[in-house]
Amino acid sequence: MTTVLGVDLAELRDQGYTVVDGVRTDDAAARMLGELGDLMPQYDGMLRYQVKAAPGFEGKRYSKSTNTILVHTEAPGWSPPPGYLALHCRVQATCGSGHTELADAYRFVAELPEAEREVMRGRLVDWVGHNTAGTGSAGVRKPAVELSDGGREIVRFSYNLLTAGHYDPPVDADVAPEDLPLGALGIELAQRAEEFFRTQKVSILIPQDSVLIWDNQRMLHARSSYTDTRRHLTRYWISRN
Ligand SMILES: [Fe+2]
């Protein structure tokens, strides 16, 4: 097993994600993840983001709510988006939910009918910047599947953007297809992705003091709703070295 400070690199490469146990401090997590690439400033400009339910977000599909978060990749408005995402569990939910869910977008794209695959690879989408704190990216105009200079495919996806025109919409958002980035076709692609995700996902309730790391340019992710508001994860974005 090829490991970097406990990260099984072969597993991360082959299945798109891996879990590292026994990581007990912020410093230990940052040291380990720093071996994969550079830690990146997130939406609020900070290297660490606390995923913890907070008042004021009850009606939103947002990290600081307890609601289900639908299938997406992180920071699609960045160029490139973070190479890896990591969630370090500090307090595990005991309500039986609050799983992080992952599925392989390369496989999703490969299994699409040819016409829809061409849309994913060819039709430009405005991936807005999502820079609420005035940091980060102004947004990019790219297809959902971008061929990088190195020949590797970079996937961007957001069920919310394609169906509601916004990354963190109200749970009851209802937007006319003509106001959406890919119109009715985008709604169809989002629904296909949800369907694929429902049947193919792995659901991981990250153990306390463990770090889940995944390839954010390849894997779709989502989160199940939960009720235990003690749940606390620290999120990192890591560039691909
Ligand atoms: Fe996310």
Boltz pocket constraint, residues with backbone or C-beta under 6 A from the ligand:
constraints:
  - pocket:
      binder: B
      contacts: [[A, 72], [A, 73], [A, 74], [A, 221]]
      max_distance: 6.0
